[in-house]
Amino acid sequence: LTFGCPGVLAVLGLEAAAPGECELTRLLQDKLQYEMRLQYMKHYFPIDYTVPVQYEEVLRPSNISRLRNGTVSEMALRYLWFHINSQAVLRIREVLPEKHPSWKYTRELCQLFDALGKEYSQYRQTDVEAVVADLVKLVHSGGVESRRKAVRPKALLDNCLKVMRMLYGVPCEWGRE
């Protein structure tokens, strides 16, 4: 699988987060600071502006908790997070003209997801739980229009950050500096 952000590869990492994953998600966390999300994803957009996304492209902490309770592995959850959020950034980029003030910011997010995809490519691909594999297929299928919902760009990145902290915070020892 490939993404609209050039160079992103769809492969799995290991159960424990790799040092490269931790470094890249830490950089992503820095790019997703509240002030930046507010400026680039809210203030630079019209009031109540929404982006059409597939229902499955909205990944909330509650989704992760439910999947964890269904015994989905952390590796598979990070795989799912990676796919959904690289697509979410792509959905936002699709609506931006190149001269839009948020264009460069979303390009930088895309580049971090590209690098994360390359990090995952260093590992051999393994099977993930069927529920995760099915969700990833749905996200990349383009979806049926009836499965779309309107979401604010900032809400997509808010969820991206919250779920990323859930999945990478402990294995990457965030907050222990």
Disulfide bonds with the S-S distance in Angstrom:
Cys5-Cys110 1.82
Cys22-Cys172 2.01
